C-alpha cells in the first residue's frame, strides 16, 4: 500500500465532519495510506472489483451470517492495494471478529467503524471532493515542476544543471545510468555514490526496474529507490533513479520523475548525437595518426586540438589490436563493441577506433604497472575471448604508426600460429617473429619444395588431408589422442597418416632435428598460405601422376 502522505489519506477522513463519530478499530499504522476513490461493497465477491487506493465501505450485509469471512477478506484487500475498510458494525453484525482486527493491525490496514446513521452517498461525495481538490493541488505542483525542468533544458543549461535542480526540488539524490552504465549524478547522488562500494547495486536495480521500485543497503540503512526507464533512440536501457535518502518521497515526486524522464530521454539523445559527431572527427584523426598520414608534430597538435583529442606528448604511446580467438567479428559487431565500451575506457584515457577492419586502441602511460593495469582493464571490458596484440612503446607522437605496424604484425602472427595468450607482445613471439621476418627468396622456396609441396600434391592426388592432420598434430604437441578427437578420426588412422608424411619426405620420425624441420615448414606454410606452389610444381604433379 502507498504510504506517501501528499494525497488525501486515511487520517484525513477523520477530519471530515460526517466522520466525527467514526472510530478506528485497527490498523493505525496504515493511516497515511492514500485514498484515491470510494467503493461500496454489498456483495461477497467484491475483491474482484476493487482497485488500489480504494476506501471500501459496507453496511455489513454480506457478512450477517458469517462475520468470520471478514478475517479471510482482509489479506486479499491488502494484496489488491485497498487503502482502508469502513463497516457499519451494529446493523447486520454485532461486532468485527477479534482475529480480523489482529490481522488488520499486523498488516497496517485501517478498519473504520462507521455510525449507523452514515449515508454512503454523503461518504462518497465528501471524500471524493477532497480527493479531487488534493489531486488538483498535486497536478498544479507537478505542472509547475515540469515547466521549470523543461525551461532548464530549453535554455541550454544541460543535464548537470538539470539534475542539480531536480535534487533541490525533490530533496533527495537523483541519478541517471545510461545503457553503458555511465553515471550522471546530482550533487547529493555524488556523495551517495561514494558510499556504494561496488557496482552490484546497479545490476540489482536493473533487474528490479520492471517493477519500478528497488532497495539498496547503505551503512546498514535500507534505501528505497524509485526507478523509471528512460526511452532514447538507443532503446530504453537507461534509468532515472530517485533515492529515498533524506525523506520519504511522495506521489508527486514519483509523478515528477515519470514526467521528466521524457525530457531526460530527449536530452540524452542530444548528448549522444553530439558525441557521435565528436567521435567521428576523433576517429578520423586517430586513423590518420595511426597510419602515419599526418606529416609532422605541429600538424598533429593542430588536428588534435581541432577535434578535441586530449593530446599528451610527455608519456610513451602504445597501440594495440584486438583479436577474437573463437569467432572473428564483422564491422557492424566491432562498431557496436566500440559504442558499448568507448565511454568507459575513455575515463582511463584509452581511445578505441575501427581501422582496416580491426578494433584498435591507443593510450599513453609511463609506468609499466599502469600499462599492465590498463591492458587487463581493456581485456576485461572486451571479454574473455579477446586477445590483445601490443605494439612497441614509442616516445614521440609522430612515431605512433610504428607501434601500430608492430601490433599488426603480432596480430597476423597470432592468427596464423594460433597463439592463445591473452596479451601478446613482440618479445613473446620467440621463433615466430623470426619466421615472420623471413624474406621471400630462392632458399625459402626451396625449403617449401623439400618439405611442403610433396605433401600438398599427395593430398591433391589422393584426396587426403595429410597437411591438415600435420597441423593439428603439432597444435596438440604430437598427442595422437587429441588429434583423433579433433579430427573425429580413429587413433590408428592418425598414426598411419603421420608415418606416411615422414615416408613421403624421407624423414625419420624419431629424429628430433627432422621433427623440428617439419614443424618449421608447417609454420612457414601457415604464415604464407597464398604462396604459389613453386617452380617445380607441375613437374612434381606429373611425376606423382606417373
N, C-alpha and C positions, 0 to 999 in steps of 0.2 A: 504493500500500500504506500501511497505517496505521503511522505512526512513533511513536505515543504509547507511553509506557513504563509506564502504570499497570497494564495487564493482564499476562498471562503471555506473555513474549517469547521470541524465538529464543535470546537469550543465556541465558535461564533453563533452556533444555533441557540445556545443558552441566553444570548443577548437579545434575541427576538422576543418581544412581549408575549406572543402567543405561546411561547415555550417556558414561561416563567415558573410554571408548576411542574415541569418535566424533571425527571431525576435520572442521573447517570448511574445505572446499576452495576456496570462492569466495563472493563476495557479503557480505563482512564489514560493509559499510556498512548492510546491512539487518538487523543483529542485534537492533535494537529493534522489529522488526515484531511485532505482537501475534499470538498463536496462539489461536484460539477452538475448534478441533476438529482431529482427526486423520483423514486419509483414506488408504486403501490403494489403490495403483494396480497392477493386473496386466493391464490391457487397454490397447491403443493409443489408444482414443478417450476417455480419462479426462477430457479438457478439457471435455467436455460435462456432466460431473457434479461438477466441483469447485465450491467456494464461497469467497467472500472469508474470509480468516483461516485457511484450511486449512494444516496441516502435512502435505504429501503425501509418503508413503513408498512405496518399491518395492523388490522383490528384483532388479530389472533384467531380469526375464524378457522384457517386451515389446520390449527393445532388444538382445536377444542376437545377432541377426543384423544389426541396423542401429543401432549406437550413435550414429551421426550424427543420428538422429532427436531425440536429447536437445536438440541445438542449436536445432532448429525449435520444440521444445516450450516452451522457457524463456520467450520473449516472450509466448506465449499464456497461460502460467500467471500471468505478471506482470499482464497485462491483466485476468485474472479476479480478481486480488486475492489470489492464493495467497501465503502468508507465507514458506514455505520448502520445500525439496525434499530428502528423505533417500533415499539409494540404497546398497544393498549392491554395491559396485563390483567385487568379486572373485569373485562367484558365477557370474553369467551374462555379465558383461562384464569385461574386464581393467581398463579404465580409462575415465574420462569424457573425451570429446574436449576438446582444449585450447580449441578455438573456443567450446565450450559454457561453459567456465569463464571465458573472457574476457568473454563476453556477460553472464554472471551478475554479474561484477564491475562491468561498466558499469551494469547495471540495479539493483545493490544487492539482489540476490536470493540469499539464503544457500543453499548446497548443502552438505549434510552427507554425509560418507562414514560409513556405519554398519558396525560389525564384522560378520563372517559369523554370529556367534552370536546376533545380535539377534532377539528374539522380537517379532513385530508385535503380538501380544495384550498383551504387557507394555508395549510402547511406548504403545499406545492407553490402557491403564489408567493408567499413571503420569502421562502428560501430562494426560489429562482430569481426573484427581483434582486436579492443581494448578490447572488452568484453572478448575474449579468452585470451588475454595477462593478463588481470586483474584476470581472473579465474585461470590461471596457477600460477600467483603470490600467490593468496589466497590458492591454493592447496599446494603450496610449504610450506607456513606458517603452514597450517593445518597438513601436514605430519610431519613437524619438531616438532610441539606441541605434536602430538600423540606419536611420538617416545620418546620424553622426558618423557611423563607421563607413558608410558609403562616401561621405564627403572626404574622409581621410584618404581614401584611395583615389577619388576623382581629383584631389588636389596634389596627387603625386607624392604623398608622404611615405609610401612604401609599406612593406609588410612588417618591418621592425617597429615603426611608429604605430601601426595598426594594432599589433599585439600589446604594445605598451598601453594604449588607450583602453583596450579590452580588459587588461589586467586591472587597471584603476577602476573601471566601470563595474566589474564583477567581484572585485576584492578577493580574487583567487587566481592562482597561476594558470596560464594558458599556454599550450604547446602545440606545434604542428610537426608531424613526421611525414615526409614525403615517401614516395614509393621505394626510394633507395635508403630510407631511414635517416636522411639528412634532417636535422632538427632546426626548427625556428622557434625561439622561446621568448616569452615576455620576461621582464626583469625578475619577478618572483619565481618564474619557472627555471631561470638560470640558477638561482640559489637552490631550488628543489632538485635540479638535475645533479648538482654536486653531491647530494646525499644518496643518489642512486648509484650503487657500486658497480653494476653491470647492465647489460642490455637485455637481460632475460625478461625484465618487466615489460619492455616494449613488445616482445614476442607474445607475452600473455595478453596484453591489451589488444593486439591484432587478432588474436584468437577470439577474444570476447567482444570485438567491435560489432558483430552482427546483432548482439543483444543491446548494444548502446550503453552499457554500464559495466565497469570492471572495478577491481580493487587491487591496490598495491600496498605493501608494508614498508614504512619508512620510520626508522627509530622507534620500533615497537608500536607504531600507530598504523591503524588500518584506514587507508585513504580511499574514498570513493572517487572514481573518475568517470565523467560523462563524455562519451565518445560519439563523434559524427564523422562519417566517411565523406571526404571531400572529392567532388567529381571534377576531374581535369581531363584534357584531351588524351592523357596517357592512362586513363582508367580511373577507378575510384579507390585506389590503394593508399591514398594519402589520408591522414587522420587529423582532425582538430579535437584537442582534448582539454577539458576543464577539470582541474583538480580541486577537490573539496578540502582545502588546506587550512584556510583561515576561518571560514564559516561555512555553514550548510548552504549549498546552492539551492536556489528557488526555481519554481516552474518557469518564471520569467527569464531566469538565467539560462535554463535549458533551451527555451524558445529562442533566446538571443543567439546562442551557439548554433542552433539549427539554421536560423536565417542568415547569419553572417558567413556560414560555411560556403554559401553560394558566392559571396564576394571573395572569400579566400581562394576558392577554385579559380575564379577569373584572374585574380592577381598572380596565382601560381602558374597559370597558362602564359601570362605576360612575361613572368620571370623566365620560364622555360624557353619561350620564343626568343627573348633577348640573349639567353645563354647559348642557344643553338647558333645564332648569328656570330656571337663571340667565339664559340668553339670552332666554327667554320674557318674563321680567319686564323685562329691559333693553329688549327690542323694544317692549313696551307703553309704557314710559317715553319712548323715543325718538319713537315715533309721536305720543304726546300732546304732547311738547315741540315737534316739528316743525310740528304743525298748530295750535299756539297754544292748546291746551286747558288748560295749566297756568297758573293765574291770575297768580302773582307769583313773584319771585325766591326768597322764603323757601320756598314750596311746592316750587319747582323743586329747591332744595338738599336738602330733606327727601326728596323722591321719589328723587333721585339716590343719596343715602346708603342708602336702604332697599333699593334693587335692586343696589347695588354698582357703580354707574357712577362712574368716576373724574372727578368734576366739577372743571373748571378755568374760573374766570371772569376770568382775567387775560390771556388771549390772544384775539384775534378768532376767531369761529366762521365756518366755511364749510360750506355744504351743496351737494351735487351730486347730479344724477340721471344714471343710466347708460342710454344707448340702445344698441341693436344695429342697425347700419346695414343688414345684409343680411336678417336674419330676426328678427322680434320673438319674445322668449322668453315662454313661458307661466308661470303661477305656480309650477308644480312645478319647471321648469327654473331659475327665479330662486331658489327656496329651496335647490335643490341648489348653485347657484353661491355663494350666501351661505355655506352649510355648508362648502364647499371652501376658501373664501378668508378667512373671518371671522377665524380664529385668527392667520393670518399677518399680516393687516392690523392686527389689534388691537395687535400688538407695536409698530407705528408710531403708535398712538393713533387709528386710523381705525375708525369704527364703521359697520357695514352694517345695513340693515334693509329690509324689504319694506313699501312704503307706497303705497296707491292703485294697485296693480299695477305699480309701478316699483321698481327697485333704487336705494335712496337711501343716500348715505354722508355722514358728518359728521366733521369733525376741527377741531382748534384749533391755530393757529400764528401767530407774529408775523412771522417772516422770510419775505419773498416768495420767496427762494431755496429755503427749506424747503417752502413751499407748492407750488412748481413741481416739486420733487423728489417730494413725496408724490403729486401728481396723475399724474406719469409712472409712479410705482410702482403706483398703482391701475390705470392703463390697461394696464400690463404684466401684472399679475396677472389681469385680467379678459379679456385677449385683444385681438388686433389689430382685431377687428370692433367693439369697444366705443367709444362716443363719450361723453365726459364733459361734461355741461351744468352749468356752475358758477354758483351764485348769488353775490350780493354778500357781502363781509366784513361781519359785524356785531360790534360791540364788546360788547354786552350780551347775556347768555344768554337773557333774556326776549324778545329780538328775532330769535331764530334762525328763527322761522317766516317772517320777511320774506325771508331768504336762500333758504328752501325755495320760497316762492312765486315768486321770481325764477327759480330753477332750473327750475321747472315751465313758466314762460313760454318760457324758452330751449329747453327740450326740445320744446315744441309748435312753435315757430318752425323748429327744425332739421328736424322731421318734415315740415311742410308745404312748406318751402322747399328741402328736400333738401340741407341744408348738410352737407358731408362732413368738416369739420375734426375732428381727434381730440379737442381740448379747446376748448370754446366758452364764452366769457364774454359778458355782455350788451353790453359796449362793442365787441365784434367783429361785431355783427349789422348795423351800418350801417343802410340804409334799411328793413330788415326789422323792426327794433324800432319804427320809426315806423308802419309798416303795421299791426303788431300792436296798437298803441295807438289806432288809429283807432276812434272810437265808431260804433255803428250809427246812421245819421242819413239824412235825406232826400237829402242831397247824395251820400252814398256809394252809396245805392240807385240814384240817377240815373246815377252812373258805371258801375255794373254794367249798367243798361239800355242804355247807349250802346255799351259795348264788349264785354260778355259775352253777354247774353241773345240777341242776334241769332245768334250762332254756335251757342249751345246749342240753340236752336229749329231752326236749319238742320240740325244733326246729327240731331235727333229726326225731322224730316220726311223727310230723305233717307237716314237710316241711315248717316251718315258719321261720321268721327272727327276733325273739324277741331280741336276743343278739345284732344284728346289729342296730335294732331300739333303743335299750337302749343306745348304744354307741353314736349314733347321737343325742339322746335326751340330754345326758349330755354335748356333744360337743357344743350344742346350748343353754346351760344353761336352759334346760327344756322348751324351746319355741316350742310349738306344731306346729305353723305355719311354722317355718323354717325347722323343721324336716320333715314335709309333703312335703315341696318344694324340699328338697334334695333327699328324697326317692321316689318322684313322686307318693305319696300315699295320699288318701283323709284324711283330717284333723281328721274326726271322727274315721277312722281306726287306726290312730296313738294313739289317746286317748285310744281306746279299747286295743291295744297291751300293752301299759304301764300299764294299770289297770290289764291286765292279768298277767303280770310279778309279780306285788305285790300280786295277789291272789295266784299264784303258790308258792311263797316264804313265804306266810302268813305274809306279812308286811303291815304296814299302810302307805298309800301314803301321808298322812298329818302329819306324824311324822318325824320331822327333823333328829333325830338320825337314823331312818330307812333309810331315803334318803341318809345320809352320808355313812352308811354301804354299801349300794348298789353301790354307786359311787366309793368307795374304792375298792370294789370287782371287778368292771369293770376294774379299772386301774391295779389292780394286774393281772387280766386275760390278759390284753393287753401287760403287761410287760413280761409275760411268756406264750405266746400262744402255745408253744410246749409241755407244761407240760401234762403228762398223765392224763386222766380223773378221776383217783383216784381209790382207792382200792374197793370202793363200786359201781363203775360204772356199772358193769354187773348186780348187784342186783337191782339198780335203774331202769335200762333199762327193766329188767324182770317185775318189779312192774308196770312200766308205760305201758308195753305191756299187763298187766293184767292177 
